[in-house]
Amino acid sequence: MGSQEVLGQAARLASSGLLLQVLFRLITFVLNAFILRFLSKEIVGIVNVRLTLLYSTTIFLAREAFRRACLSGGAQRDWSQTLNLLWLTVPLGVFWSLFLGWIWLQLLEVPDPNAVPHYGTGVVLFGLSAVVELLGEPFWVLAQAHMFVKLKVIAESLSVILKSVLIAFLVLWLPHWGLYVFSLAQAFVNWKEAKLTWSFFKQSFLKQILTEGERYVMTFLNVLNFGDQGVYDIVNNLGSLVARLIFQPIEESFYIFFAKVLEREKDATLQKQEDIAVAAAVLESLLKLALLAGLTITVFGFAYSQLALDIYGGAMLSSGSGPVLLRSYCLYVLLLAVNGITECFTFAAMSKEQVDRYNFTMLALSSSFLVLSYLLTCWCGSVGFILANCFNMGIRITQSLCFIHRYYRKSPYRPLAGLHLSPVLIGAFALSGGITGVSEVFLCCEQGWPARLAHVAVGAFCLGATLGTAFLTETKLIHFLRTQLGVSRLTDKMT
């Protein structure tokens, strides 16, 4: 399979995944906004921080390394050996579920049963649901490797929607059930590869600390009460909504593209130059796209954070620390977008030995991140978690940029040029940020709905002007998007 054909399939996977996820996430967004009005901050904090951390840690430790190792290389392989390796995720999941469940029940602070009833049952059912999800892991990898786009996205999204619908009904009709509501909904819903899997397992363990570090600090060090944890997690989920909708499908799809086009054990000068050129062009365009999307969220999110929180969760979120948290998170999304693309390429191009060396860096970064999270949280409250995450992302981006620079150093291609913007576009962003900031001061959010709508209109005008400037100045990116979306539509017609 040629690099252009793989690129077309990756573009199809990304665009189809993005459209389907936007549709399904819109439904769950409305359902979650409804659910928030019937729950206490304490229950939200326990479910979204502590129990979800148990679930995500179990899933991550059991499957992430297997996913990365088994998706490396092409789809033409001995899938019987690969599937046998993937089934090891189930016993691993059972082990981690039992071990972590014991920690959650015996070593961590147990919440007041009057405020958060049925905590023990919640731990058991969340651990069980993680094991149940791992039973479908071999089929998920098979679908991802062969780019069965609609099957993958629809299956994942329907499970999320069904869970949200079930929670909404249970919260409405049986509010006294407490954690039973979330727990029941959660419960419904070859040798070379093995060596590479072990390398990715070590990396995955460290990456999990970096990804979920703030939840570990909250859970084990009790720096925030359950109510503050609930508010932080809601803001965190709302702030990362765009990252999950846009960036994640792109990262997953183009990780597969880079892993199939590039050969891990070879330098760029020793590989097919056509593949290297295509990979460099794609990487440059993806970096530009991530930078523009992240800057847009950062600039416009600052002036519309309070309004978004008030619409989504009412006074519980829009008062207090909520708006400051979301504004800080908008900056974090910019770093998150760039990091996702750089690590997407880096992890696909690294050899096993490079992955092992990178793990040592991740180990030092994990330790410093946890310490920094604790110190910054003690100093400036829950905003400290976001500041620590920004520091973490900055270091990870630096590591990946250094790898990409070394990888293409002896070639004529410079994909890191995607991080350069025209001065005109930078000026458009700065002007839009200033205008929307002034608009927020005079029109939002205590002046009633007419003033709010005027504030939204100002933002829509500035956003249109900024996107128009980007369209005129970033012609190379526009050409890439048009070309690949055209390839995606053509592939859809052929299939």
C-alpha positions in Angstrom: 0.0 0.0 0.0 1.5 3.3 -1.1 1.9 6.3 1.2 -0.7 8.3 -0.7 -3.3 5.6 -0.3 -2.5 5.3 3.4 -2.8 9.1 3.7 -6.2 8.9 2.1 -7.4 6.3 4.5 -6.0 8.2 7.5 -7.8 11.4 6.3 -11.0 9.4 5.9 -10.6 8.0 9.4 -10.0 11.4 10.9 -12.7 13.3 9.1 -15.4 10.6 9.5 -14.4 10.2 13.2 -14.6 13.9 13.7 -18.1 14.3 12.2 -19.6 11.4 14.0 -18.0 12.4 17.3 -19.4 15.9 17.0 -22.9 14.5 16.5 -22.7 12.0 19.3 -20.9 14.4 21.7 -23.5 17.0 21.2 -26.1 14.6 22.5 -24.1 13.6 25.5 -23.2 17.3 26.2 -26.9 18.1 26.5 -27.6 15.1 28.7 -24.7 15.9 31.0 -25.8 19.5 31.4 -29.2 18.1 32.5 -27.7 15.6 34.9 -25.6 18.3 36.7 -28.7 20.1 37.9 -29.8 17.0 40.0 -26.5 16.1 41.7 -24.4 17.5 44.6 -20.8 18.6 44.0 -19.6 15.8 46.3 -21.1 13.0 44.2 -19.8 14.6 41.0 -16.3 14.8 42.6 -16.3 11.1 43.8 -17.6 9.8 40.4 -15.7 12.0 38.0 -12.4 12.0 39.9 -11.9 9.0 42.2 -14.0 6.3 40.6 -13.3 7.4 37.0 -9.6 7.4 38.0 -9.9 3.8 39.1 -11.6 2.9 35.8 -9.2 4.8 33.5 -6.0 3.6 35.4 -7.1 0.0 35.1 -7.9 0.4 31.4 -4.7 2.3 30.6 -2.3 0.0 32.4 -4.0 -3.1 30.8 -4.3 -2.1 27.2 -2.4 1.1 26.1 1.0 -0.7 25.5 -0.7 -3.4 23.6 -2.5 -0.9 21.4 0.6 1.0 20.4 2.7 -2.1 19.7 0.0 -4.0 17.7 -0.9 -1.0 15.6 2.7 -0.5 14.5 3.4 -1.7 11.0 1.0 -2.6 8.3 -2.3 -4.5 8.4 -0.7 -7.4 6.5 0.5 -9.6 9.3 -0.2 -12.8 11.2 -3.3 -11.6 13.0 -3.7 -14.8 14.9 -0.5 -14.1 16.9 -1.5 -10.5 17.4 -4.9 -11.3 18.7 -3.5 -13.9 21.1 -1.2 -11.2 22.4 -4.2 -8.8 22.7 -6.2 -11.2 24.8 -3.6 -10.8 27.6 -5.2 -7.5 28.3 -8.1 -9.3 30.0 -6.2 -11.1 32.8 -4.1 -7.9 33.2 -7.3 -6.0 33.6 -8.5 -8.4 36.3 -5.2 -8.0 38.2 -5.2 -4.2 38.1 -8.9 -4.0 38.9 -8.5 -6.1 42.0 -5.2 -4.5 43.1 -6.4 -0.9 42.6 -9.9 -1.7 44.0 -8.2 -2.8 47.2 -6.3 0.5 47.4 -9.4 2.5 46.7 -11.4 0.7 49.5 -8.7 0.2 52.1 -6.1 2.9 51.8 -8.0 6.0 50.6 -10.3 8.2 52.6 -13.8 6.8 52.5 -16.4 9.6 51.9 -19.2 10.3 54.3 -22.0 7.8 53.5 -24.7 10.4 54.2 -23.2 12.7 51.5 -22.0 10.0 49.1 -23.8 6.6 49.7 -22.8 3.2 48.3 -19.1 4.0 47.8 -18.0 0.4 48.1 -20.4 -0.8 45.5 -19.3 1.9 43.1 -15.6 0.8 43.4 -16.6 -2.8 42.7 -18.8 -2.0 39.7 -16.4 0.5 38.1 -13.6 -2.1 38.4 -15.8 -4.7 36.9 -16.8 -2.5 34.0 -13.1 -1.9 33.1 -12.7 -5.7 32.8 -15.8 -6.0 30.6 -14.5 -3.2 28.3 -11.2 -5.0 27.8 -13.1 -8.1 26.4 -13.6 -6.1 23.2 -10.0 -4.9 22.9 -8.9 -7.3 20.2 -11.8 -6.3 18.0 -11.1 -2.6 18.6 -7.5 -3.0 17.4 -8.5 -5.0 14.4 -11.0 -2.4 13.4 -8.5 0.4 14.0 -5.7 -1.3 12.0 -8.0 -1.9 9.0 -9.5 1.6 9.4 -13.2 0.4 9.9 -14.1 4.0 10.6 -17.8 4.0 11.1 -17.9 0.7 13.0 -15.3 2.1 15.5 -16.8 5.5 16.1 -20.4 4.5 16.2 -19.8 1.6 18.6 -17.8 3.9 21.0 -20.2 6.8 20.8 -23.3 4.7 21.2 -22.0 3.3 24.4 -21.3 6.8 25.8 -24.8 8.0 24.8 -26.5 4.9 26.3 -24.6 5.5 29.5 -25.6 9.2 29.7 -29.3 8.4 28.9 -29.4 5.7 31.6 -27.8 8.1 34.2 -30.3 10.8 33.3 -33.3 8.5 33.8 -31.9 7.1 37.1 -31.0 10.5 38.4 -34.5 11.7 37.6 -36.5 8.8 39.0 -34.2 7.4 41.7 -32.0 10.3 43.0 -31.6 8.6 46.4 -29.6 5.8 44.9 -26.4 8.0 44.9 -23.5 6.2 43.4 -25.6 3.2 42.3 -26.8 5.4 39.5 -23.3 5.9 38.0 -22.1 2.4 38.9 -25.0 0.6 37.1 -24.7 2.8 34.0 -20.9 2.2 33.9 -21.4 -1.6 34.2 -23.6 -1.8 31.1 -22.3 -0.1 28.9 3.7 -12.2 18.1 7.6 -12.1 20.2 8.8 -8.9 18.5 5.5 -7.3 19.2 5.7 -8.6 22.8 9.1 -6.8 23.3 7.8 -3.6 21.8 4.7 -4.0 24.0 6.9 -4.1 27.1 8.6 -0.9 26.0 5.3 0.9 25.4 4.0 -0.5 28.8 6.7 1.3 30.7 6.1 4.4 28.7 2.3 4.1 29.1 2.7 3.8 32.9 4.6 7.0 33.0 2.3 8.8 30.5 -0.7 7.8 32.7 0.9 9.6 35.6 1.4 12.7 33.4 -2.2 12.4 32.0 -4.0 11.8 35.2 -1.5 13.3 37.6 -3.9 15.8 39.1 -6.4 13.1 39.9 -3.7 11.1 41.7 -2.7 14.1 43.7 -6.4 14.9 44.6 -7.1 11.3 45.5 -4.0 10.4 47.5 -3.0 13.8 49.1 -6.5 15.3 49.7 -5.4 18.8 48.6 -9.0 19.6 47.6 -12.4 18.7 49.1 -14.8 16.5 47.2 -16.9 19.6 46.1 -13.9 21.4 44.7 -12.8 18.2 43.0 -16.2 18.0 41.3 -16.0 21.6 40.1 -12.5 21.1 38.8 -13.4 17.9 37.0 -16.5 19.5 35.3 -14.4 22.4 34.1 -11.6 20.1 33.0 -14.1 18.0 31.0 -15.7 21.0 29.4 -12.3 22.5 28.6 -11.1 19.3 27.0 -14.3 18.9 24.9 -12.7 20.4 21.8 -9.6 18.3 22.3 -11.6 15.1 22.4 -13.8 16.1 19.5 -11.2 17.4 17.1 -7.6 16.6 18.2 -8.1 13.0 19.4 -9.5 11.6 16.1 -6.8 13.4 14.1 -4.0 12.1 16.5 -5.3 8.5 16.4 -5.8 8.4 12.7 -2.5 10.0 11.7 -0.5 7.9 14.3 -1.6 4.9 12.2 -0.6 6.8 9.0 2.9 7.6 10.3 3.4 4.1 11.8 2.5 2.5 8.4 4.5 4.9 6.2 7.7 5.2 8.4 10.1 2.3 9.4 11.1 2.5 13.0 14.6 1.1 12.8 15.7 3.3 9.9 17.0 6.8 9.6 15.0 9.2 7.4 17.8 9.2 4.7 17.6 5.4 4.4 13.9 5.2 3.8 11.8 5.7 0.6 12.1 9.4 0.0 8.5 9.6 -1.4 7.2 8.3 2.0 9.5 10.7 3.9 8.3 13.6 1.8 4.7 12.8 2.3 5.1 12.3 6.0 6.9 15.7 6.3 4.2 17.5 4.4 1.5 15.9 6.5 3.3 16.7 9.7 3.8 20.3 8.7 0.1 20.7 7.9 -1.1 19.0 11.0 1.2 21.2 13.2 -0.3 24.3 11.5 -3.8 23.1 12.0 -3.2 22.3 15.7 -1.6 25.6 16.3 -4.4 27.6 14.6 -7.1 25.6 16.5 -5.3 26.0 19.8 -4.8 29.7 19.4 -8.5 30.2 18.4 -9.6 28.4 21.6 -7.1 30.3 23.8 -8.0 33.7 22.4 -11.8 33.4 22.3 -12.1 31.1 25.3 -10.7 33.7 27.6 -13.6 36.1 27.0 -16.4 33.5 26.9 -15.5 31.1 29.7 -17.8 32.6 32.3 -20.8 32.6 29.9 -20.1 29.0 28.8 -20.0 27.8 32.4 -23.2 29.7 33.3 -25.1 28.2 30.4 -23.7 24.7 31.1 -23.9 24.4 34.9 -25.5 27.5 36.3 -24.2 29.4 39.3 -22.5 26.3 40.7 -19.9 26.6 37.9 -19.9 30.3 36.8 -19.3 31.6 40.3 -16.1 31.1 42.4 -13.1 29.5 40.7 -14.8 28.1 37.7 -14.2 30.9 35.2 -10.5 31.2 36.2 -10.1 27.5 35.8 -11.6 27.4 32.3 -9.6 30.5 31.1 -6.4 28.8 32.3 -7.5 25.6 30.6 -7.9 27.4 27.3 -4.1 28.1 27.4 -3.5 24.4 28.2 -5.6 23.3 25.2 -3.1 25.2 22.9 -0.2 23.2 24.3 -2.3 20.0 24.3 -3.1 20.4 20.6 0.6 20.9 19.6 1.8 18.1 21.9 -0.8 15.6 20.4 0.6 16.1 16.9 4.3 16.1 17.8 3.9 12.9 20.0 1.8 11.3 17.3 4.7 11.5 14.9 7.4 10.8 17.6 5.9 7.6 18.9 5.3 6.3 15.4 8.9 7.0 14.3 10.8 5.9 17.4 12.7 2.6 17.5 12.3 0.3 20.5 15.7 1.6 21.9 14.6 5.2 21.5 11.3 4.4 23.3 13.3 3.0 26.2 15.5 6.1 26.4 12.5 8.3 26.2 11.1 6.4 29.2 13.8 7.8 31.4 12.9 11.3 30.5 9.2 10.5 31.2 10.2 9.1 34.6 11.9 12.3 35.7 9.1 14.4 34.2 6.4 12.3 36.0 8.1 12.8 39.4 8.6 16.6 38.9 5.0 16.9 37.6 3.5 15.3 40.7 5.7 17.5 43.1 4.9 20.6 41.1 1.2 19.8 41.1 1.1 19.5 44.9 3.2 22.7 45.4 1.2 24.8 43.0 -2.1 23.6 44.3 -1.2 24.4 47.9 -0.1 27.9 46.6 -2.9 28.9 44.3 -5.7 26.3 44.6 -7.1 24.1 41.8 -5.6 26.4 39.1 -2.2 24.9 40.2 -3.1 21.7 38.5 -3.6 23.4 35.2 -0.3 25.3 35.6 1.5 22.1 36.3 -0.1 20.5 33.3 1.1 23.4 31.1 4.6 22.9 32.4 4.4 19.2 31.7 3.1 19.8 28.2 5.8 22.3 27.5 8.5 19.8 28.4 6.9 17.1 26.3 6.6 19.3 23.3 10.2 20.3 23.6 11.3 16.6 23.7 9.2 15.8 20.6 10.4 18.8 18.7 14.0 17.9 19.3 13.3 14.4 18.0 11.6 15.7 14.9 14.4 18.1 14.2 17.0 15.4 14.5 14.9 13.0 12.4 14.8 15.4 9.4 18.1 17.1 10.0 19.9 15.3 7.1 16.9 15.6 4.7 15.7 18.6 2.7 12.4 18.6 4.5 11.5 21.0 7.4 8.1 20.0 8.8 8.5 22.2 11.9 7.8 25.2 9.6 4.2 24.4 10.4 4.7 26.2 13.7 5.3 29.6 12.0 2.4 32.0 11.5 2.2 35.1 9.3 2.4 38.4 11.2 -0.9 39.4 9.8 -2.6 36.4 11.3 -0.9 36.9 14.6 -2.2 40.5 14.6 -5.7 39.3 13.8 -5.7 37.0 16.9 -4.3 39.8 19.1 -7.0 42.3 17.9 -9.8 39.7 18.4 -8.6 39.0 21.9 -8.6 42.6 22.8 -12.1 43.3 21.3 -13.8 40.3 22.9 -12.1 41.1 26.3 -13.6 44.6 26.3 -16.9 43.1 25.2 -16.9 40.8 28.2 -16.4 43.6 30.6 -19.3 45.7 29.3 -21.8 43.0 28.1 -21.3 39.9 30.2 -22.6 38.4 32.3 -24.8 40.3 34.7 -26.6 42.5 32.1 -29.2 40.0 31.0 -29.7 37.9 27.8 -29.8 40.8 25.3 -26.3 41.9 26.4 -25.1 38.3 26.4 -26.3 37.8 22.8 -24.6 41.0 21.8 -21.4 39.6 23.4 -21.8 36.4 21.4 -22.3 38.5 18.2 -19.1 40.4 18.8 -17.3 37.1 19.2 -18.8 35.6 16.1 -17.7 38.7 14.1 -14.2 38.5 15.4 -14.0 34.8 14.9 -15.2 35.2 11.3 -12.6 37.9 10.6 -9.8 35.8 12.1 -10.8 32.7 10.2 -11.0 34.7 7.0 -7.5 36.0 7.6 -6.2 32.5 8.1 -7.9 31.4 4.9 -6.1 34.1 3.0 -2.7 33.7 4.6 -2.3 30.0 5.2 -2.9 28.8 1.6 -0.7 25.7 2.0 -2.8 24.4 4.9 -6.1 25.2 3.0 -4.8 23.2 0.0 -3.9 20.3 2.2 -7.4 20.2 3.8 -9.2 20.5 0.5 -7.0 17.8 -1.0 -7.4 15.3 1.8 -11.0 15.9 2.4 -11.5 15.3 -1.3 -9.5 12.1 -1.0 -11.7 11.2 2.0 -15.0 11.7 0.1 -13.7 9.8 -2.9 -12.7 6.9 -0.7 -16.1 6.9 0.9 -17.8 6.7 -2.5 -15.6 3.8 -3.5 -16.4 1.9 -0.3 
